[in-house]
Amino acid sequence: MLKRINTLLILMTALLLMGCGVYSFTGASIPAEAKTVSIQYFPNNANLVNPLLSDMITNTLRDYFMNQTSLDEVANDGDLAIEGEIVDYKTSPTAITGDQVAALNRLTITVNVRFFNRFDESKNFEQKFSQYEDYPSTQELTSVQETLIGTICDKLCEDIFNKAVVNW
């Protein structure tokens, strides 16, 4: 009985490993020949500049690809390559109350991204990605900014990753 279970487990493992391209449990579909990814620094070209934002977006995106794929990171000319810039960073009132006072404010970050796939140029794109988080108008942006930026960066990087390597 134990021998049958071991044989079944080996067979199931072999079937999982066989397939087209590289597949991860995140849903990423990466060409089998792709071994590297390069993610360039995202400069901050927004009118309102947060000095930590470029590093945070760049590093979060790099971490996302390193944790979700088996690709090796290289400085330049990766099989998959990502570059871009921060184009907008703004806060605006939302959820106006009856007396014309904002109950909530919204922090929005927009990045422009260019993606290149050396093995399938039909997957290349240039696109703007935007995400936001709301916060109570009773709080100063400076007191909640770090948490908001972390959440927004995570959402942006998930969107970029999905567009680049998840085909759905």
Stockholm file with secondary structure:
# STOCKHOLM 1.0

chainA/1-168         MLKRINTLLILMTALLLMGCGVYSFTGASIPAEAKTVSIQYFPNNANLVNPLLSDMITNTLRDYFMNQTSLDEVANDGDLAIEGEIVDYKTSPTAITGDQVAALNRLTITVNVRFFNRFDESKNFEQKFSQYEDYPSTQELTSVQETLIGTICDKLCEDIFNKAVVNW
#=GR chainA/1-168 SS CHHHHHHHHHHHHHHHHCSSSEECTTCCEECTTCCEEEECCCCBCSSSCCTTHHHHHHHHHHHHHHHHSCCEECSSCCSEEEEEEEEEEEEEEEEECTTSCEEEEEEEEEEEEEEEETTCGGGCEEEEEEEEEEEETTSCHHHHHHHHHHHHHHHHHHHHHHHHHCCC
#=GC SS_cons         CHHHHHHHHHHHHHHHHCSSSEECTTCCEECTTCCEEEECCCCBCSSSCCTTHHHHHHHHHHHHHHHHSCCEECSSCCSEEEEEEEEEEEEEEEEECTTSCEEEEEEEEEEEEEEEETTCGGGCEEEEEEEEEEEETTSCHHHHHHHHHHHHHHHHHHHHHHHHHCCC
//
